[in-house]
Amino acid sequence: MEKRNYDHIKVGEKKSFSKTITESDIFAFCGITGDFNPMHVDEVFSSQTRFKGRIAHGMLVAGLVDQTLTAIMGQGGIHVSQQVVFKAPVKIGDTITVTSEVNEKVTEKRRIMITSTWTNHDGITVMTGKSECFLPA
């Protein structure tokens, strides 16, 4: 990972990351967080809901943003805050691409404001978000 200089990060800069959500991802996240909601782990239960099957944890999908933020900030960057809006469900086997774009810099605080969009393999937006990041000197 490269060390980036705050002054070299430009408004409009973008980074993307794609991942296919797997059964293993779901159960690893369940084990890490303790969230074994049947919407994520029980096909019979979840098939009777409006989603017609199991869906990924929203925060599992939201976490994919970290790779793009690290790519933008580089070594030593700190993810200070995150806002997300869930737009559509993510199912096992969906390939999700998160694209993050620098939309503002607050130089006196060394903050970088970033907007992100998560889309599935069909081009449907499944999540949107805003991040605030800090890049120390």
C-alpha positions, 0 to 999 in steps of 0.5 A, a space after each residue: 500500500 502506498 503512502 499518499 500525500 493529502 495535497 495529491 488527492 483530488 476532488 473527482 478521484 474515483 476508486 472501485 472494488 468488486 466482490 461476489 457475495 458467497 455463502 461463506 461470506 454470510 456465515 463468516 459475518 454471522 460468526 463475527 457479529 453474532 447476527 444469525 437472523 433467519 433472513 440471512 441463514 434460513 432459506 425456508 423462512 426467508 423464502 416466505 418474505 418479500 425478498 423470496 430468499 436469503 439476503 446478505 447482511 447490509 453491513 457486510 455489503 457496506 463494509 466493501 467500501 473500506 477497500 475503496 477508501 483505503 485505495 483513495 487515502 493510502 497508508 495511514 488514512 482513517 475512516 472517521 464516519 460512514 452513512 449508508 442507505 440500503 436501496 435493494 437486497 443483495 443475494 448470495 451470488 450477487 457481484 457487488 461493485 462499490 465506487 467511491 469518489 472524492 467530492 470535497 476536501 476540508 484542508 484545515 482539518 485534513 478531511 476527505 469527504 467521499 460519496 459511494 455507490 454500490 451496484 449489483 451485476 445487473 447495474 441496480 443500485 443496492 446502496 449509497 453512502 457518504 464517508 468522512 476520512 482523515 489523512 494525517 500528515 
